[in-house]
């Protein structure tokens, strides 16, 4: 049996995503999500712990992240963990672990009932939610609408 590197998380963006482009024009979106856990301690006090997950999305998925997600947006992400080694200006080694996002579903208001598929097929036409740019009647919806019927996933 082979190994498995898979991460699933639901959280809210801590700030607007940052989108950059490679030399060949491929989008790379960086963002972080906060995943909070709440519980009641033995003494009855409310407790909360938040884990911050750094995420990176590439290609069309990265473009969609930049277009439709903002600080506070709730998302479901699926991807794989990747740890990168880097050195500071003093030559000290540091490690950063992030999720390379392969699937993303927008949750909450505006994106809670819609998902999309990035590759391997065209998304089905569907009206854009309130927070998405509106389009004129008669436009061709076949390529760039990042929403499809519930149950389909956005796959990078």
C-alpha positions as CSV (number, residue, x, y, z in Angstrom):
1,X,0.0,0.0,0.0
2,X,1.3,3.4,-0.9
3,X,1.5,6.4,1.5
4,X,-1.1,9.2,1.6
5,X,-0.5,12.9,1.9
6,X,-4.0,14.5,2.2
7,X,-5.3,17.4,4.2
8,X,-8.9,18.6,4.7
9,X,-9.8,21.7,6.5
10,X,-12.6,24.2,6.9
11,X,-11.7,27.7,8.0
12,X,-11.9,31.5,7.3
13,X,-9.4,33.6,5.5
14,X,-7.3,35.7,7.8
15,X,-6.7,38.3,5.1
16,X,-7.3,38.9,1.4
17,X,-5.4,36.4,-0.7
18,X,-2.2,37.5,-2.4
19,X,-2.0,36.5,-6.1
20,X,1.2,36.6,-8.1
21,X,2.0,35.3,-11.5
22,X,4.9,33.1,-12.7
23,X,7.0,34.1,-15.8
24,X,4.8,32.0,-18.0
25,X,1.6,33.7,-16.6
26,X,0.4,30.9,-14.2
27,X,-1.4,32.3,-11.2
28,X,-0.1,31.5,-7.7
29,X,-2.4,32.5,-4.8
30,X,-1.2,32.5,-1.2
31,X,-3.6,32.7,1.7
32,X,-4.1,31.5,5.2
33,X,-7.1,30.1,6.9
34,X,-8.0,30.1,10.6
35,X,-9.4,26.8,11.9
36,X,-10.9,27.4,15.4
37,X,-11.9,24.9,18.0
38,X,-14.1,25.8,21.0
39,X,-14.8,23.9,24.1
40,X,-15.8,24.3,27.7
41,X,-13.1,23.7,30.3
42,X,-13.7,21.7,33.5
43,X,-14.1,24.9,35.5
44,X,-16.9,26.0,33.0
45,X,-14.9,28.7,31.3
46,X,-15.1,28.9,27.5
47,X,-11.9,28.0,25.7
48,X,-10.8,28.5,22.1
49,X,-7.8,27.4,20.1
50,X,-7.0,28.6,16.6
51,X,-4.7,26.9,14.1
52,X,-3.5,28.9,11.1
53,X,-3.0,27.0,7.9
54,X,-0.9,28.5,5.1
55,X,-2.3,27.6,1.7
56,X,-1.2,27.9,-2.0
57,X,-3.4,27.5,-5.0
58,X,-2.0,27.4,-8.6
59,X,-3.4,28.1,-12.1
60,X,-7.1,28.7,-12.6
61,X,-7.8,27.8,-8.9
62,X,-5.4,30.5,-7.9
63,X,-7.1,33.0,-10.1
64,X,-10.5,32.1,-8.6
65,X,-9.2,32.4,-5.1
66,X,-8.0,35.9,-6.0
67,X,-11.2,36.9,-7.7
68,X,-13.8,35.6,-5.2
69,X,-12.3,35.1,-1.8
70,X,-11.7,37.9,0.8
71,X,-10.8,38.2,4.4
72,X,-13.4,36.3,6.4
73,X,-14.5,34.1,3.5
74,X,-15.2,30.5,4.8
75,X,-13.8,27.7,2.7
76,X,-13.3,24.0,2.6
77,X,-9.9,23.1,1.3
78,X,-8.4,19.8,0.3
79,X,-4.8,19.3,-0.7
80,X,-1.4,18.0,0.3
81,X,1.1,19.1,2.9
82,X,4.4,20.5,1.7
83,X,7.3,21.7,3.9
84,X,9.8,24.1,2.4
85,X,13.2,24.9,3.9
86,X,14.5,28.5,3.7
87,X,17.3,30.6,5.2
88,X,17.0,34.0,6.9
89,X,19.6,36.7,6.2
90,X,21.7,35.3,9.0
91,X,21.9,31.9,7.4
92,X,19.6,30.2,9.9
93,X,17.5,27.4,8.5
94,X,13.7,27.7,8.8
95,X,10.9,25.4,7.7
96,X,7.4,26.4,6.6
97,X,4.6,23.9,6.1
98,X,1.7,24.7,3.8
99,X,-1.2,23.0,2.0
100,X,-1.0,22.9,-1.8
101,X,-4.7,23.2,-2.5
102,X,-6.2,20.8,-5.1
103,X,-9.9,21.3,-4.2
104,X,-11.7,24.2,-2.8
105,X,-15.3,24.8,-1.9
106,X,-16.6,28.3,-1.0
107,X,-18.9,28.1,2.1
108,X,-21.0,30.6,3.8
109,X,-22.9,33.5,2.2
110,X,-22.4,33.8,-1.5
111,X,-20.6,30.6,-2.1
112,X,-22.2,28.0,0.1
113,X,-24.2,26.2,-2.5
114,X,-21.8,26.3,-5.4
115,X,-18.6,24.7,-6.3
116,X,-16.7,24.4,-9.5
117,X,-14.4,22.1,-11.5
118,X,-11.1,23.6,-12.8
119,X,-10.0,20.9,-15.2
120,X,-11.3,17.8,-16.8
121,X,-14.6,19.4,-17.8
122,X,-16.5,22.6,-18.1
123,X,-18.6,23.8,-15.2
124,X,-22.3,23.9,-15.7
125,X,-23.8,27.4,-16.2
126,X,-25.4,28.8,-13.1
127,X,-26.3,32.3,-11.9
128,X,-23.5,34.1,-10.1
129,X,-24.0,34.6,-6.4
130,X,-24.5,38.1,-5.0
131,X,-20.8,38.7,-4.3
132,X,-19.7,37.7,-7.8
133,X,-19.5,40.0,-10.7
134,X,-22.8,40.1,-12.6
135,X,-22.8,39.2,-16.3
136,X,-25.0,40.4,-19.1
137,X,-27.8,38.1,-20.4
138,X,-26.6,36.2,-23.5
139,X,-23.0,35.9,-22.4
140,X,-21.3,32.6,-22.9
141,X,-21.0,30.9,-19.5
142,X,-19.1,27.8,-20.6
143,X,-15.5,28.7,-19.6
144,X,-15.0,31.3,-16.9
145,X,-17.8,31.0,-14.4
146,X,-16.3,29.5,-11.3
147,X,-19.5,27.9,-10.0
148,X,-21.2,24.7,-10.8
149,X,-24.1,22.7,-9.2
150,X,-23.7,21.4,-5.6
151,X,-21.8,18.2,-5.4
152,X,-19.1,19.0,-7.9
153,X,-15.8,20.0,-6.6
154,X,-13.3,22.6,-7.7
155,X,-10.3,20.5,-8.7
156,X,-7.0,22.0,-9.7
